Amino acid sequence: MSFFNKIFGKPNNKQPTMLSASETNNKEDWDFYFTNVDGNLASIFVDLGLITMAPMKDKPNIVWVSIQMNNPREDGLSSKEESTLLCDIEDALVSKVSSKHNSIYIGRLTSAGHRDLYFYSGDTMLYDRTISEVMVSYPKYEFEYGSKEDKEWSGYLDFLYPTPTQMQTIQNRRVIDQLEKNGDDLTKAREVDHWIYFKTETDREAYIEQISNNGFSIVEKGYNQELDETPFVLHIRRVDYVDQNSVDDYVIYLWKLANELNADYDGWETSIEKDAN
C-alpha cells in the first residue's frame, strides 16, 4: 500500500520521548482535512490530541484495515449513500480491535475508493481473527489488513498528522464553523483582524513593508513586555470574505510571511454578520 511506502520508506531523524498509556491521559481532539495521496484526493480524519503523547512505548505496532467501498464518489471519497454503513463498520472495528489488543485508534484515510483504519497496538496476536470476526457481519465488503512494527509512530507523526499548513486550514475552518453556528452569513465581506508577534522591531517593520501593497491597515503597533520572546505586537485589519477558500488564501499568506521573519501569527477574528432578512 502507498501509505507504507511513504512512512517506512524514508529515514526518520526524530528522537521521540516514549510514553506509555499509563503515563498519559489522552484528550481526544478529532478533526479532518483534505490532501493528496499518490495523485488522488484524500480525506484524513485523525485524533490531533495524540500529538502530545506520541509515540507510546507500550503500543509499538501499527495495525491497519483497508475496506474497499462499494459505492464511492467519482473522486474516490465516500458517498452519502454509503457513509452510514461505513461508519457502522468503523465503529465495530474500533470497538473490537481496541478492546482485545491493547490498541488505540488514531485515524483513517479515505481515498481512491478505499477507507483505511489505523491503530497502534501492544498486542498483534490473533488481530487478524478479530478483524475477520467483525467483517463477517458485512459480507458485501472486501477488505485487507496487516501490521508492522512502528516504534516511532511514523504512521501517525509523518502521515496522518497534518502539516503546519494543513493545521492552519483546520484552525481556519473551526473559526468559520463557529461563525456559522452563530448564524453568520458567510457571503458578506467584513473587517477581519489579525495579530502577529515579533522578536524584534526590525522584523515587524519588514513584515509591514511586505504587506503594504495588499490593502491591510495597521490598527496597532505595540510592545508587550510580558511576552519575553516575541514582545513586538502588530494588529492589522482588512475587509475580506470569510468562506474557507478566501480565509485560507490570506491567512496562510500572513502566516507564512510571519514564519519567514521568525514571528508568531496568532490568528484572526471578525464580527458576526447576519442576513438582514
BELBELFEN-V217608 format. One record per residue. N is the residue number from 1. PSI is psi in degrees with one decimal (NA if undefined). D_CENTER is the distance of its C-alpha to the mean C-alpha in Angstrom with 2 decimals. Layout:
{{N | PSI | D_CENTER} {N | PSI | D_CENTER}}
This chain:
{{1 | 146.0 | 21.46} {2 | -31.2 | 19.50} {3 | -45.7 | 16.62} {4 | -25.1 | 19.15} {5 | -36.4 | 20.72} {6 | -47.9 | 17.58} {7 | -23.1 | 16.87} {8 | -3.9 | 20.52} {9 | 11.5 | 22.26} {10 | 152.7 | 21.51} {11 | 147.3 | 22.53} {12 | 113.1 | 20.32} {13 | 6.9 | 21.95} {14 | 150.1 | 19.95} {15 | 85.3 | 22.14} {16 | 153.3 | 20.03} {17 | 119.1 | 21.38} {18 | 130.8 | 22.07} {19 | 153.7 | 21.76} {20 | 163.3 | 23.13} {21 | -34.0 | 22.23} {22 | -18.2 | 25.37} {23 | 2.6 | 24.20} {24 | 161.7 | 20.95} {25 | 88.0 | 20.05} {26 | 124.3 | 16.45} {27 | 105.7 | 15.23} {28 | 141.1 | 12.70} {29 | 79.8 | 9.66} {30 | 137.2 | 8.19} {31 | 173.3 | 5.88} {32 | 162.5 | 5.39} {33 | 160.2 | 5.48} {34 | 145.5 | 8.69} {35 | -166.8 | 9.97} {36 | 128.1 | 13.35} {37 | 115.6 | 14.70} {38 | 40.5 | 18.42} {39 | 3.4 | 19.12} {40 | 142.1 | 17.72} {41 | 136.6 | 15.21} {42 | 146.9 | 12.38} {43 | 127.3 | 9.91} {44 | 127.8 | 7.37} {45 | 120.5 | 7.20} {46 | 148.9 | 6.36} {47 | 100.5 | 8.01} {48 | -24.1 | 6.46} {49 | -20.1 | 10.19} {50 | -11.3 | 11.46} {51 | -27.5 | 10.77} {52 | -10.4 | 14.06} {53 | 2.0 | 16.05} {54 | 137.2 | 15.04} {55 | 158.4 | 17.28} {56 | 126.3 | 19.69} {57 | -22.2 | 23.16} {58 | 5.5 | 24.33} {59 | 73.3 | 21.69} {60 | 0.9 | 22.19} {61 | 135.4 | 21.90} {62 | 133.5 | 19.16} {63 | 136.3 | 20.26} {64 | 151.2 | 19.09} {65 | 124.8 | 20.45} {66 | 117.8 | 20.40} {67 | 127.1 | 21.76} {68 | 120.9 | 23.38} {69 | 147.9 | 23.08} {70 | -21.3 | 26.47} {71 | 58.9 | 25.66} {72 | 164.4 | 22.54} {73 | 168.9 | 22.24} {74 | -28.9 | 23.76} {75 | 3.9 | 20.46} {76 | -6.1 | 19.66} {77 | 173.5 | 17.16} {78 | 145.7 | 18.45} {79 | 160.5 | 21.22} {80 | -37.0 | 22.03} {81 | -30.2 | 25.15} {82 | -11.4 | 23.49} {83 | -38.8 | 20.34} {84 | -45.2 | 22.33} {85 | -38.5 | 23.89} {86 | -38.1 | 20.75} {87 | -37.1 | 19.32} {88 | -43.7 | 22.68} {89 | -44.2 | 22.55} {90 | -47.3 | 19.11} {91 | -41.3 | 20.43} {92 | -43.1 | 23.60} {93 | -43.7 | 22.11} {94 | -43.2 | 19.77} {95 | -48.2 | 22.85} {96 | -48.2 | 25.24} {97 | -40.7 | 23.35} {98 | -41.7 | 21.98} {99 | -31.8 | 25.45} {100 | -17.2 | 27.57} {101 | 27.7 | 25.92} {102 | 48.9 | 24.52} {103 | 157.5 | 21.01} {104 | 131.2 | 17.58} {105 | 126.7 | 15.14} {106 | -22.5 | 11.71} {107 | -174.5 | 10.24} {108 | 155.5 | 11.41} {109 | 129.8 | 11.71} {110 | 118.1 | 13.79} {111 | 149.1 | 15.77} {112 | 36.0 | 19.46} {113 | 14.1 | 20.83} {114 | 150.8 | 19.32} {115 | 118.0 | 16.97} {116 | 126.0 | 16.22} {117 | 142.0 | 15.56} {118 | 137.2 | 15.03} {119 | 153.0 | 16.74} {120 | 133.9 | 18.02} {121 | 148.4 | 21.70} {122 | -23.2 | 24.80} {123 | 119.3 | 27.14} {124 | 5.2 | 27.14} {125 | 122.0 | 30.75} {126 | 21.0 | 31.27} {127 | -31.6 | 27.57} {128 | -36.2 | 28.62} {129 | -40.9 | 31.15} {130 | -45.3 | 28.69} {131 | -44.2 | 26.47} {132 | -36.5 | 29.64} {133 | -35.6 | 30.98} {134 | -47.1 | 28.05} {135 | -16.4 | 28.08} {136 | -22.5 | 31.85} {137 | -7.1 | 31.27} {138 | 67.8 | 29.50} {139 | -17.0 | 32.13} {140 | -4.0 | 31.09} {141 | 127.3 | 27.81} {142 | 145.2 | 27.88} {143 | 159.3 | 25.54} {144 | 162.5 | 25.19} {145 | 166.5 | 24.02} {146 | 174.0 | 24.13} {147 | 158.1 | 23.40} {148 | 146.0 | 23.37} {149 | 133.4 | 23.62} {150 | 69.9 | 20.57} {151 | -30.9 | 21.54} {152 | 1.1 | 19.08} {153 | 43.2 | 16.05} {154 | -32.9 | 15.27} {155 | -36.2 | 13.71} {156 | -53.0 | 10.89} {157 | -37.1 | 10.97} {158 | -9.1 | 11.84} {159 | -60.8 | 10.41} {160 | -37.5 | 7.64} {161 | 135.4 | 5.70} {162 | 151.5 | 4.27} {163 | 166.8 | 7.58} {164 | -39.5 | 8.92} {165 | -43.8 | 9.54} {166 | -36.3 | 6.27} {167 | -36.3 | 5.31} {168 | -37.4 | 8.72} {169 | -35.0 | 8.42} {170 | -46.2 | 6.19} {171 | -39.7 | 8.99} {172 | -45.8 | 11.50} {173 | -35.2 | 10.96} {174 | -39.1 | 11.41} {175 | -44.2 | 14.61} {176 | -41.0 | 15.72} {177 | -40.0 | 15.40} {178 | -38.7 | 17.60} {179 | -45.8 | 20.01} {180 | -41.6 | 20.39} {181 | -26.0 | 21.02} {182 | 16.1 | 23.76} {183 | 19.4 | 25.38} {184 | 140.1 | 24.39} {185 | 98.3 | 25.70} {186 | -8.7 | 22.90} {187 | -9.2 | 25.51} {188 | 130.3 | 27.33} {189 | 149.1 | 27.02} {190 | 172.0 | 27.34} {191 | 131.2 | 27.19} {192 | 127.8 | 23.78} {193 | 146.5 | 23.86} {194 | 146.5 | 21.96} {195 | 132.5 | 22.52} {196 | 139.9 | 22.53} {197 | 132.6 | 24.07} {198 | 153.4 | 26.14} {199 | -34.3 | 28.00} {200 | 157.4 | 31.11} {201 | -32.5 | 32.90} {202 | -43.2 | 33.32} {203 | -38.4 | 29.59} {204 | -42.2 | 29.40} {205 | -36.8 | 32.31} {206 | -38.2 | 30.83} {207 | -46.5 | 27.68} {208 | -40.1 | 30.00} {209 | -39.1 | 31.98} {210 | -36.2 | 29.00} {211 | 2.0 | 28.00} {212 | -28.3 | 31.63} {213 | 12.9 | 32.02} {214 | 13.9 | 28.91} {215 | 6.1 | 30.33} {216 | 137.0 | 28.70} {217 | 147.1 | 31.17} {218 | 119.8 | 31.35} {219 | -41.0 | 31.46} {220 | 138.6 | 31.88} {221 | 109.8 | 32.26} {222 | -178.1 | 32.52} {223 | 124.0 | 32.73} {224 | 103.6 | 31.28} {225 | -15.3 | 33.04} {226 | -17.5 | 30.89} {227 | 93.6 | 27.99} {228 | -44.9 | 29.47} {229 | -33.4 | 27.18} {230 | 70.1 | 26.29} {231 | -11.3 | 29.15} {232 | 112.1 | 29.61} {233 | 139.4 | 27.97} {234 | 125.1 | 27.48} {235 | 118.9 | 26.96} {236 | 165.2 | 26.92} {237 | 147.7 | 27.01} {238 | 150.2 | 27.19} {239 | 123.6 | 27.72} {240 | 166.9 | 24.78} {241 | 158.3 | 23.21} {242 | 24.4 | 20.04} {243 | 163.5 | 18.69} {244 | -46.9 | 15.16} {245 | -42.0 | 16.68} {246 | -47.1 | 19.07} {247 | -46.1 | 16.80} {248 | -37.8 | 14.38} {249 | -53.3 | 17.66} {250 | -30.6 | 19.32} {251 | -43.7 | 16.63} {252 | -33.8 | 15.17} {253 | -49.4 | 18.87} {254 | -38.9 | 19.70} {255 | -45.1 | 16.82} {256 | -40.7 | 17.73} {257 | -39.4 | 21.35} {258 | -43.7 | 20.89} {259 | -38.1 | 19.38} {260 | -26.2 | 22.43} {261 | 20.1 | 24.69} {262 | 33.8 | 23.13} {263 | 168.1 | 22.31} {264 | 116.1 | 19.58} {265 | 121.6 | 18.22} {266 | 8.8 | 17.98} {267 | 179.4 | 16.74} {268 | 158.5 | 18.63} {269 | 163.1 | 20.54} {270 | 172.9 | 23.12} {271 | 159.0 | 25.74} {272 | 123.3 | 25.57} {273 | 113.8 | 27.68} {274 | 155.3 | 29.13} {275 | 128.3 | 31.30} {276 | -24.2 | 34.90} {277 | NA | 36.04}}
